[in-house]
């Protein structure tokens, strides 16, 4: 989390929107073999729990149940050039959005894992154009193979540590110029977030 309080938020709805929009995160844990990270789809239930699954062969899988872990979800980001400022006698920086979540992890039972898989598929199939793929298109052999090859987890988030660093320290006109520059640089999501989050 960035130390400047200007870049923080206490808005749970904003956190939920970020998790829902991005839908992908990284879980971190120190294991007996050293620090490890795993990347996975992540869903929030809106009540402080986030769910995810990992391959059973993942180095983190045997260590997560009961552990205090960290999950991050990274939003849009982009370089900020001093040429976009009123005063160019400064240094470059970076606008970015990130959410850290810390909490205790537990392993999902088979029924909960089944629900998670259906929720993940339903969520992300609905985000792409065309005819939806249905789980019924998987044979029992293929579905069972998937199910036996992964472990589901849920984390009760005890600490939310967001950073919404979106040039809030700049004037309204400069922020508009920076947002337009992000848009022109192929970062429309970042530009939109600058407009959504007032200085």
Helices and strands as residue ranges (DSSP letters): G 5-7, H 12-22, E 24-31, E 34-44, E 49-55, H 61-64, E 68-80, G 82-84, E 93-107, H 110-125, G 135-137, H 140-148, E 150-165, H 172-184, H 188-196
